[in-house]
Amino acid sequence: MKKILIVEDEIPMRNGLKDNLEIEGYEIDEAEDGSIGLEKIQNNKYDLIILDVMMPKISGFDVCKKVRASGNLTPIILLTAKGEEIDKVLGLELGADDYITKPFSLRELLARVKAILRRTENNIYDSSELTIGKLRINFSTFSAASNGKQIDLSHREFEILKYLIEHKNTTVTRDDLLKNVWGHKNRITTRTVDNFILKLRQKIEVDINHPKIILTIYGIGYKLIH
């Protein structure tokens, strides 16, 4: 049974989410603010975290940032207020996997939950290590090293690298990355993809001007060579 943590300070919202997710067969844990949520995340293992942005003590943004900084890659869905576009973009940049705007339908939330959990289940590299030239990636510890030197990859950079490896030697379009790494394309542009690829290359390529691992397929997207 998949275990989901709901971090939400509004009691009716939290109870409604809990009841409906339990009906769908999920095991639910709850936290009424960001501080308690962060403590639970640090001491328990979850398959998914549903995290409200606006909460007392510690905001959802700060919780997300601290979770990712600790190396925890548990999928996170942010709950944001209507019209706060900057919140959505910032949340995704901090490492959230998806967001949903209040008010939302339970059908939409359940669809997002199922999609993220399905994507996690289909990850074929959960407990393996892969070497590409001088680059070594460990998918069980979410770490990477080049020439024996540890590389500091953000959550999103790691997810991009993982997706490219899963489709190695195949051209991947920018839209493919938006859909499968960010989870949707709303408000996130292909320029964002290019910026993340640039940051990733700066960390893993020997010569960023002549990349050997992630190649640009002009007018289409990218290809990881292995």
Phi, psi and omega per residue, in radians:
M1 nan 2.269 3.138
K2 -1.273 2.407 -3.100
K3 -1.900 2.199 -3.083
I4 -2.103 2.350 3.041
L5 -1.771 2.234 3.055
I6 -1.846 2.071 3.105
V7 -1.949 1.781 -3.006
E8 -2.672 2.230 -3.085
D9 -1.476 -0.343 3.127
E10 -1.439 2.008 -3.031
I11 -1.054 -0.837 3.138
P12 -1.037 -0.725 3.116
M13 -1.114 -0.801 -3.100
R14 -1.109 -0.775 -3.130
N15 -1.153 -0.674 3.130
G16 -1.130 -0.750 3.096
L17 -1.100 -0.795 -3.124
K18 -1.028 -0.874 -3.081
D19 -1.060 -0.801 -3.075
N20 -1.249 -0.649 3.112
L21 -1.223 -0.596 3.079
E22 -1.164 -0.640 3.086
I23 -1.072 -0.588 3.135
E24 -1.364 -0.076 3.052
G25 1.748 0.210 -3.141
Y26 -1.622 2.590 2.999
E27 -1.512 2.273 -3.010
I28 -2.049 2.360 2.953
D29 -2.079 2.699 -3.042
E30 -2.265 2.697 3.000
A31 -2.543 2.339 -3.062
E32 -1.568 -0.089 3.026
D33 -2.718 3.008 -3.062
G34 -1.139 -0.596 -3.122
S35 -1.136 -0.820 3.112
I36 -1.173 -0.686 3.117
G37 -1.047 -0.789 -3.138
L38 -1.090 -0.711 3.120
E39 -1.103 -0.730 3.135
K40 -1.159 -0.696 3.129
I41 -1.106 -0.656 -3.132
Q42 -1.229 -0.418 -3.032
N43 -1.968 -0.016 -3.119
N44 -2.416 2.828 3.089
K45 -1.865 2.220 3.114
Y46 -2.157 2.710 3.067
D47 -1.557 -0.355 -3.120
L48 -2.812 2.546 3.075
I49 -2.128 2.202 3.017
I50 -1.807 2.063 -2.890
L51 -2.235 2.060 3.078
D52 -1.296 2.522 -3.116
V53 -1.363 -0.885 -3.057
M54 -1.594 1.763 3.137
M55 -2.444 2.740 3.090
P56 -1.263 2.833 3.074
K57 1.262 -1.193 3.112
I58 -2.317 2.218 -3.131
S59 -1.260 2.869 3.087
G60 -1.086 -0.594 3.090
F61 -1.056 -0.813 -3.107
D62 -1.167 -0.660 3.089
V63 -1.090 -0.825 3.137
C64 -1.028 -0.797 -3.127
K65 -1.073 -0.772 -3.127
K66 -1.185 -0.661 3.124
V67 -1.098 -0.829 -3.130
R68 -1.189 -0.640 3.139
A69 -1.117 -0.454 3.127
S70 -1.432 -0.079 -3.125
G71 1.583 0.057 3.139
N72 -1.411 2.085 -3.106
L73 -1.870 0.401 3.064
T74 -0.974 2.287 -3.126
P75 -0.988 2.453 -3.127
I76 -2.221 2.261 2.965
I77 -1.887 2.168 3.106
L78 -1.593 2.457 3.013
L79 -1.817 2.038 -3.067
T80 -2.066 2.749 3.120
A81 -1.325 2.677 -3.114
K82 -1.044 2.325 3.040
G83 1.505 -0.128 -3.098
E84 -1.558 1.257 -3.070
E85 -1.068 -0.652 -3.132
I86 -1.093 -0.573 3.099
D87 -1.107 -0.721 -3.108
K88 -1.137 -0.829 -3.127
V89 -1.126 -0.795 -3.139
L90 -1.075 -0.743 3.136
G91 -1.046 -0.758 3.124
L92 -1.167 -0.648 3.118
E93 -1.166 -0.541 -3.134
L94 -1.364 -0.174 3.058
G95 2.080 0.067 3.063
A96 -1.165 2.609 -3.110
D97 -1.535 -0.462 -3.117
D98 -2.839 2.937 3.038
Y99 -2.465 2.756 3.064
I100 -2.466 2.403 -3.022
T101 -1.642 2.298 3.032
K102 -1.343 2.472 -0.096
P103 -1.386 2.600 -3.118
F104 -2.332 2.805 3.098
S105 -1.504 2.594 3.108
L106 -1.117 -0.568 3.109
R107 -1.066 -0.747 3.130
E108 -1.134 -0.776 3.133
L109 -1.080 -0.793 -3.136
L110 -1.075 -0.658 3.116
A111 -1.117 -0.733 3.118
R112 -1.127 -0.764 3.135
V113 -1.040 -0.857 -3.115
K114 -1.098 -0.699 -3.117
A115 -1.120 -0.771 -3.121
I116 -1.189 -0.748 3.135
L117 -1.162 -0.628 3.096
R118 -1.156 -0.720 3.115
R119 -1.098 -0.671 3.121
T120 -1.165 -0.741 -3.136
E121 -1.113 -0.570 -3.093
N122 -1.446 0.040 3.132
N123 -1.232 1.986 -3.047
I124 -1.531 -0.001 -3.070
Y125 -1.991 0.321 -3.021
D126 -0.971 -0.538 -3.033
S127 -2.332 0.595 -3.096
S128 -2.231 2.916 3.107
E129 -2.164 2.480 -3.089
L130 -2.289 2.436 3.107
T131 -2.072 2.251 3.068
I132 -2.191 1.813 -3.060
G133 1.055 -2.107 3.125
K134 -1.642 0.064 -3.128
L135 -1.672 2.263 3.103
R136 -2.128 2.213 -3.120
I137 -2.076 2.245 3.106
N138 -1.932 1.974 -3.056
F139 -1.503 -0.113 3.065
S140 -1.567 -0.479 3.121
T141 -1.897 0.016 -3.138
F142 0.946 0.838 -3.108
S143 -2.304 2.825 3.120
A144 -2.528 2.663 3.128
A145 -2.571 2.599 3.076
S146 -2.256 2.176 -3.080
N147 1.011 0.538 3.133
G148 1.439 -0.062 -3.130
K149 -1.707 2.220 -3.099
Q150 -1.090 2.423 3.112
I151 -1.919 2.297 3.132
D152 -1.548 1.714 3.126
L153 -1.775 2.377 3.039
S154 -1.272 2.904 3.118
H155 -0.982 -0.808 -3.087
R156 -1.182 -0.684 3.106
E157 -1.078 -0.717 3.133
F158 -1.140 -0.720 3.137
E159 -1.128 -0.676 3.092
I160 -1.115 -0.818 -3.133
L161 -1.071 -0.735 3.126
K162 -1.073 -0.761 -3.130
Y163 -1.152 -0.724 3.121
L164 -1.118 -0.658 3.125
I165 -1.182 -0.681 3.113
E166 -1.106 -0.370 3.131
H167 -2.120 0.650 -3.086
K168 -0.992 2.563 3.136
N169 1.067 0.327 3.109
T170 -2.224 2.411 3.103
T171 -1.234 2.201 3.129
V172 -1.955 2.203 -3.132
T173 -1.361 2.834 3.072
R174 -1.091 -0.656 3.104
D175 -1.128 -0.613 3.065
D176 -1.029 -0.796 -3.128
L177 -1.150 -0.748 3.115
L178 -1.023 -0.795 -3.077
K179 -1.231 -0.730 -2.986
N180 -1.670 -0.362 3.102
V181 -1.751 -0.803 3.119
W182 -1.492 -0.353 3.096
G183 1.606 -0.289 3.113
H184 -2.931 3.046 -3.099
K185 -1.976 -0.102 -3.058
N186 -1.067 2.096 3.060
R187 1.256 -0.073 3.069
I188 -1.924 2.194 -3.024
T189 -1.783 2.936 3.096
T190 -1.137 -0.395 3.081
R191 -1.110 -0.609 3.079
T192 -1.075 -0.731 3.100
V193 -1.037 -0.825 -3.132
D194 -1.046 -0.705 3.135
N195 -1.125 -0.693 3.128
F196 -1.224 -0.653 3.086
I197 -1.092 -0.718 3.104
L198 -1.053 -0.819 3.130
K199 -1.082 -0.702 3.138
L200 -1.130 -0.758 3.110
R201 -1.087 -0.679 3.132
Q202 -1.048 -0.438 -3.092
K203 -1.660 -0.513 -3.003
I204 -1.984 -0.310 -3.119
E205 -1.537 2.496 3.064
V206 -1.197 -0.754 3.119
D207 -2.276 1.874 -3.057
I208 -1.124 -0.446 3.132
N209 -1.353 -0.309 3.101
H210 -2.354 1.206 -3.082
P211 -1.078 2.452 3.136
K212 -1.999 -0.261 -3.077
I213 -1.765 -0.971 3.124
I214 -1.883 1.912 -3.109
L215 -1.696 2.557 3.038
T216 -1.538 2.211 3.022
I217 -1.797 1.707 -2.939
Y218 -0.983 2.304 3.137
G219 1.418 -0.072 -3.090
I220 -2.181 -1.095 -3.065
G221 3.015 -2.223 -3.039
Y222 -2.432 2.787 3.090
K223 -2.451 2.252 3.041
L224 -1.622 2.191 -3.089
I225 -1.676 2.195 3.088
H226 -2.592 nan nan
